Each structure stands twice: as structure tokens, then as C-alpha cells.
Amino acid sequence: MKSIKGYIALFGVALLFSCAARKEQTKNVSTSDPEIEQLLSRMTVREKIGQMTQLNLDVVCVGEIYKLSEPHRIDSDKLRKAVVEYGVGSILNCGGHAYPRAQWLEIIGEIQRVAMNDSRLKIPVLYGIDAIHGANYVMGSTLFPQPLAQAATFNAELVEKGAQITAYETRAVGIPWNFSPVLDVARNPLWSRFFETYGEDPLVCAELGTAAIRGYQSKRKEAFVAGCMKHFLGYSGMRTGKDRTPALIPNITLREIYLPPFEKAVNTGALTVMINSGEINGVPVHASKEILTGLLRDELKFEGIAVTDWEDVMKLHLNHRVAENLKEATFLAMEAGIDMCMVPNDYQFSDLLLELVNEGRISEERLNTSVRRILKVKHVLGLLEKSLVPRMEDYPDFNSMASRNAALTMAQEAMTLLENRNNVLPIKKGSKVFLTGPAAHSMSMLNGAWTRTWQGVDTIWDDTSMLTIKKALEQKEVMVDYYKGVEVNAALDLEGALMRAKKSEVIVVCIGENPSTEKPGDIDDLSMSEAQLNYVERLTETGIPVVLVLVENRPLLVNKIADKVDAVVLAYQPGDYGGQALANVLLGEVSPSGKLPFTYPRYNHSLLTYDHKYTETLDQQFGNKAFRPQWEFGHGLTYAQLSYSNLTVEKAQGDALIVKVTISNPSGYTVNESVLLFIRDMYASVTPHTKKLRQFSKVKVGPRSQVNVSFTVPKEDLMFYNAQGVKVFEPGSFEVQIESLKKEIRVP
Ligand code: BGC
């Protein structure tokens, strides 16, 4: 349990930071490497361990952990114990819900004031937070679509821009560290954190994940936060789909599927990494020297901070049961290679690590290795050299119109049109629309978890100035009759709803699931709730065209209704501007252009990803029809009836492949088209995938125009891991595919 729901918001009028206070936070520690070494040489063992300790904000606030007194404020005795006595180097999170900017500035200001004035070495605290789709713990910040929706845009530029804005609005409250992006590749749709990922493909996760890192760690000093690659490694590969349960991952799969996003992010300069709470092949990752030192440090050459996840040292003892007590758990994690422990609710890690050092089981040199990394990140973030806590007026562009427009653009580009039978969409102006379903008038369903609170379900935090789908549609030239009709998990008033539905020309029914993440989001069945399925089915029996809108954390099964409705739009969790984005798409003011970043399953027990093996396509008649998802990876319609032609493949120098294709747009719409290039290795010593995404790009195709797109694929991109775990290229035939066009070519 890490947050408490149901708090009544009682925001005090927070004090702004005075200039005098700001002056106190001037340069105290110099920054070059020799100076970091010198600082290190002045530190006691206790102070070094302090730098490696990360505490929850609750520990230093008035009240009890998870039961803070409102409004949350620092308890100065507790803070002094942490920062002065224990020399704690990092604090995280909020006490269960978001704060207004002024309150954040007061809290962060006080923490840094004590660190800079009262601690012996005057080293500032590295504050970290989960700002995963905007600065979601800062009231009034710009909320973007969740990462899975961002992935549906296949647009790295938009993702980078969104991350830059998030960084700006996070740094605006003096927080320089963001626990984002999630680089876990989503291979199991049951997983409660599916929406936090960039989907099921390693390349998409790598490209968009590193775009996010570039955005967080951009050159704009005032908008620079450290990104955090999560969760190293294999977290999303759990067998059952339940959060933090065991994964069995063969080496080839680990390297081919789970590693690439992290590898690319390390090469992009990501400053920090968070460890996977789960286990791989029986070894909890927090205790795996092979992964945390062999792979992360020796092979990938990562030099930043490796922070544990929440209570994960303790969990080596309590949950994983690989350590008899907490002290042995601390020893194991230190041996494996962690730098900082997200303890986060007590001082046991600090006390036990001190005992281990005093007993000679952990060397001081081992501490130095981690503390050096921590101080370097503090230096890179500018914490050691300049004023730490900004003033409100330093951030005039907080939630600016430009930022909000960026969130709207992203939400619009994410909307994925999965079906559009008889061109029921776009809805004609002047139509009578019956708008219904639990997602039609809910901001929390649009935003999902990590929105103002951890689970994001508590509607008291909704920004009521934002437009739900209902409010957004009411602003359009249509006549809207709204009636909820059904709850997420229970019937409401079917007969009443049907009576109203029959008076309309088109029904828009918005269903899905309540926000959740991590353990609270575990499910036993991937099906959409019976209540909602029955409701939609009955609506389709009216004979009036039905547009189904899905607002969900993960792809809930809708096979019972998918063929009965006329159109399906997957809205994902599109954020604060999702209502507007959807309304713009439904009315045809923009064409949808999102494409599925995962395979939408049809059945509970057929959860194949698009890059499955050939044998997995074999059906009972020995044909190739066994792979029959509801909708395929990369699927997404537009209003423009785009067509692809002239696929050519040539070999260039070094046997790189030059692939060209033409896209024609006969319509009056502009489409931001995602062009996906798949190349299939026809025969290989390790069974090849039936399809594999090798590159993608985003092109604007104007009304009644043609665009030529060209890709250059170096031969190395056709390599794979062989049975010995070595990355190799094997000559032979390759099939190139864009949309339904295919060409085979031999590569020597
Ligand atoms: C999650 C992390 C998150 C951390 C801090 C953990 O429970 O797994 O993704 O960054 O909490 O909130």
C-alpha cells in the first residue's frame, strides 16, 4: 500500500519563496570530477550511506505514513533526522495526491534549505517523482495521453515534445528527476501496466522511449530533468500477467525483445535506471549480479544511478524469500549492484548497510562507486551549483496554450479507428446523437492511473474545466442526448437508455475500465465487463448505427460486440484533451491516424503478439489461419482511403536495403500517416518471426496528393541472436512488407 485514497483536499495558501531564501541556496559545492572526489573523501561512511538512501515524502511530513495531516507539510524534526542525522540523499513522491505549485515549492524549498544550510556537507537532495504523462502530481499541469496512446501516434517528435513540456512543468516545482519512461515491452495484455508502455514491439519502445529521454534531458537547462529507464529488465515478461510475478525468459528473448529499448536509452545518455521488482528464471532482479552488473554495467556501460523499486530490498526477504532477513537482503542487493535504495518508509536500509560495512562484508570502496554516480547525476542536473528552487514567475509557460495544444495534437493523433462500416463516421453535422456509457462523462477514465493520485480513480481530483467526451461533443454542431445507461461493472437502466437511443440517428457508446495500475490493477479475465457488453449488444439491436468508443488500460476483449457495431474507435487513455480530440475525430474535423502499437486479442487464451512464429499460425486444418486477433498490430483506418503502391526494394552499398513506396491520398483530408516497414527473414537457424518491424516513419500526406517514402535498412538490422546467444547475420531471402505490398529479395 503506498497511497491513501479519499483525502479531502485542504490546500493551505502556501508561501512563496522569498529572495533571501533563494540566496541561501547558492553554490556550496564545486562540481568537476576532482571536486566530486574531494567531496567523497570528506564524507563519513554514514553520509555515504545517506546518499544511497531514498525516502518517501511521508517520512518527513506531519502525520503518519499514508495518513498525513492535510494540507501536507514538512515536519521539521523528521526532516532534520533524515537529512541532517542520516544524510539522506533522495526523497520521492507526494503524500498520496497532487499539490498546487505553490505548495510544492514550499515543500521542496524546505527540504533543500535544510540540506543546504544544516547538513554538514551541504549536498542538496535529489527529489524524484513519477511524471509519466505530464507532471501529473502537480495540480494544473498539462496532462498528455498515457504512453500507450502516445505510441499509437508512432510519432517520436510528438513524444519528445511532450516529454520536454513534462520536464519543464516538473522542474517548475523544483523536482529534477522523473521516474519515466517505462521501457518495458508489453508482451502480455493482461498486465495492469500495459498502458504505461509503448506497446509490444521492441523497436517502437526503443524509438519512442529514447524520444522521451531526449525530451526530459533536453538542452534547456530550466527544463532538464533526469529520465529513468524502467524497469530493468524483463518486468513485463511475467508468465501470469499479474504484476510482479515470475518471468521465465530465455536469453535470446531477453536480448531480442526486452533489452533493445534499454540499450538504446543508455546510448542516448539516460541518467538513471530503476530495477525490475520481479524475478527472471528464479532470480529476483534486485539480487542478480548478472543483470545489474554483468549486463547493465560491464556490457551496456551504463554509468548513471541504479535505484531499486519500492521496498524491493525488503521484498527480497519478505516476498521473494531469497534472504533470511533484511540484513541479508541488503547484502544481496548491494552485491548485485544497486546504487540507491527506494526504502522508502524507514531507516533500516541505512542502519543495516552501516552494520555490513562495519563488519567488513561491504567495503567502503563499494559505497564510493555508488556515491560517485549519485553525486555525478546531482552535478549534471545542476543541483550542486545553482539555486535549487525556482519561483512561480520563473516558469511563465507552465500549462501554456502551446503546451495544451501539444497534448491535444498528441491525443488526436492517437485516436485509432479500428472499424468504420458503411462510413458511419464521420458523424454528419446536425445529427441527433445518443451519447452513453460510463466513459462518456468521466475525466478519470480519460486520464487513467498516475493522475493526481497513484491509482487515478478518485474523481475529486478531476479538473472540472477540462472537457469530458460529453462536454466536447456538446460544443459541436450535433444534438447530444447524454444518458449514462450502464456502469463499468453493473447494469443501470437498460430500458430507459433504449427508449432514448431509439430517438437518435447515431449512438456513440463509450465503455472501458476504471483506472488502475500495479497490483491493484491485476485481473483474472481479459474480457470487457458483461454489463457493458450486454448493454452495447442491446443498443445494436435498435437498428440505429452504433459507434463504439473504447477507453481502457489494456485491450479488453470485445469479440461479442465487435462485428455488431458499425464503427470502433480506440481512444486508449488520451488524457485531459482526449474528449476534445475524440470529438474532433468523430465529427471529421480531423482524420484519425493512430495505429495499434499492439495486437488486439480476440480470445482470452490466444494472446499472440504480431511477431509470433510460423508454427503459431497453423490451424486445425493445417492452414495458416490460427493467428486471428481482433485487430492486428499496426492496424488503423483513416477517413482518407489512402492507398499504397510502387513498393521497390534495391540493394545499396554494403547490402543495405533501399525500400521505397508511394502513398496516395484521393481525399480532402490531411493525414499524418505512420508508415511501418516489416522485413521477414524467410529461413534462419533460429525459427524466424512471421513479421518483424524494422523501421517506421511519420509522413504528412496532404489532400489529393502523393508522397514518396524511402527507408534505408542497414544489413546489421537484419541480424538476430542465434542459439549460442551471438548476434549474427545469415544470408538468404527476406520478405519486405509495407501495408499489403510485399517483395522478396536475397541478401548475400
Ligand atoms: C513502481 C515504479 C514507481 C515507484 C515510485 C513503484 O511501485 O513500480 O514504477 O516509479 O513505485 O512511485
Residues whose N, C-alpha, C, O or C-beta is under 5 A from the ligand:
A	BS01	BGC	D130 F179 D309 W310
